[in-house]
Amino acid sequence: MAFFSVVYCLCYWRFVPNLSWLNTAPSIMIEEALRLQVEEECLKIGCCVRCARRFTGDRVLDNYVKHTVESDATQADDEPPAKKAKGELCIFCFGVLAPGDIEDIAMKAVASLTEADYDDPVFTTTLSMPVCNLVRDKSIYVHLGRTVAGYTDQVKFLHLLPLKDIWKHLINGSIAKGSGKSADNGYNAELMVNVEMAYRGDRREMEVISKLRPELRGPVTRTTADSTLESSTEAALVRCLRLPPGPPVAPPTYQLSCLRNAIFVAGRYNKYSRTMSQTPWTVDGARRTESSLQERITDRLVQLTRSAGVRFSASGREDVDVRTLGRGRPFVAELTDPHVTLLTPKDLLELQREINAAHPEVRVRDLQLVTREQTAHLKSGEEDKTKSYTALVQSLSGPVSADKLYSLADHKELVISQQTPVRVLHRRPMATREKTIHWMKAEPISDTLFKLHLQTQAGTYIKEFVHGDLGRTEPNVGTLLGGTFDILALDVESIELDWPPAMPENDGDT
Ligand SMILES: [Zn+2]
């Protein structure tokens, strides 16, 4: 007995992930005689052998792999769960820990992974149980406390293992073997096999929560069920719970799905077209433009990574008729549920060349994989960024002398006041904003036409600065030069955002 306790204790300490609670309860070990008693009682009330072990407080996951009790082996290993009489289903896990169910679900998971053909070599599993499992957990615990002397005192600090941890440990090996991937028993893998258990009696069994907390309104969630059960007195639990819980009213059903966390591809783009929108442009469900810049970049990415979808974001946006030149505008494509994730810089460079060859009006550079955290750079300091533009401006009020045009360069750090432009009023709230024109310089083309080069604070409406927007932008080119002006074309020359970093492979390709 003493030897056992020492061994048990050593194993126990090795496998406890969080020891902080031990500070308050330094020497709790369930005694062997009590352990046997607990197991016997659990089996009697209808727990499977693994759940019986769990209620003894055993936290050594490997102990759950062994089958030591005869009854477990006879529990219809090869029979599908639906065919089992309901009396045979474990009253706690509903059979999800039974070898038959474990193998059955593992086989389905392997088939699913094989069919989906994810290239991620590591997976993890998640199990979602019906909420009434919490009620049953509490009910068995209270029952054991009332029937096995000393149980509550010895087990209350042991933190019974979560059912899903035991399940994960049992099933991961089989899935790993069948799929050729390695299993992550923690929570760090990006590829997940999610198993959701549904149980017909769940709602009915949850009614007890409303009995325990009559003031509760709205649907009972896992969190409210948990807090209600934890905060109820033993007397209330004894009064309201069925002790021990009865057999499940029906076998559970399982839904299995695989999901790979998103990957993020960042880069910069140039747009050389004055008829292409950045994102698909639809009005009342009808497309206004044939294709968008976003689709030209992401269609191939989605195809290459075999993703379920894509979310495209860029550092600002240009109008349909505005080109983006220079080193381009930074963007990020978030690819959801990608099946191909092991992309090398060479793969991305090849993809970049493909996109650039297919669409002469779009050019991408610096394509690279980034983390979710790094994508925050795209939006950071959005207001402080500066952008450079070239506008083609026409005088509508007669010739303007070159000297007058050159005088525009005298205005440095010019603060202008802009009301929300008429053309975007339908989607932006009415507001007046101050923006800074850092510098500007005119380049005459004819006596009524000139190029205006300017650098401004991000968010400045350039078109309105040129034509004045019926006096809603002040001062504007018209008030500065005296006359009426219109903008014929606009190019974004550069966006001062030093992210994503330039890729060295691109040097000879720009
Ligand atoms: Zn069980």
Residues whose N, C-alpha, C, O or C-beta is under 5 A from the ligand:
A	BS01	ZN	C47 C48 C51 C90 F92 C93 F94 G95 L97
